[in-house]
Amino acid sequence: MPTYDYECGECGHRWELFQQMSENRKRKCPECGRLKARRLIGPGAGIIFKGSGFYQTDYRSQSYKDAAKAEKQARTSSSEKSSESSSSKSETKSESKSDSKPSSGSSDSK
């Protein structure tokens, strides 16, 4: 059931009323008692879906999102550094293997 905002056209009193959508609009002002009340168009409320199929992480705060982004960037930069060091190690290993092959290949050719 939604909450509706009302305003009295006579005295200017504003109030909220929790009522069903099918109920008729209220016309009587609770402050002055006159039949000058009108329903206002409000901004509505945020919708939060609960139940299966919806994820809690969809509604995280901005600070949480910023921290997660910083952590992801830190992991990406550290993985790039480790891949660079592992590629230089593999180059060193392949050079040493290529050096040893010709010597074994030259002994087979004799």
Steps between C-alpha positions, in 0.01 A plus 500: 500500500643837402532816704334803343578866565208737542472877528207713608415777254343709777749498789811359323541208741702208354486141619567142392239228491562125472211358298416240236521591135134410452381739774345831400698817552451678830335838472478609864796679660579360849618844613218738399228246407421654161456297180793661317761223525675385184740214433852605399721323252800374694843372395417148611735268680793287396416144412690218663428154364521218750492130436672256273641637177619830647844564640588694812803643322270689262428746782850565635602844624727724297787463751483121464507528120802735516691263729424203275620694195826594674555138604439380145752750362756391759455134400529588130823696546654227720410229248660703220821528703505127573438413134789726397737334747386149401547578128856624565570180697366283219717688248805432714410130525444465126836666426681258729322202341588617148865532605510143625330347193771582244763337719296180526413523130870534406588186695226305312641612162847344565 
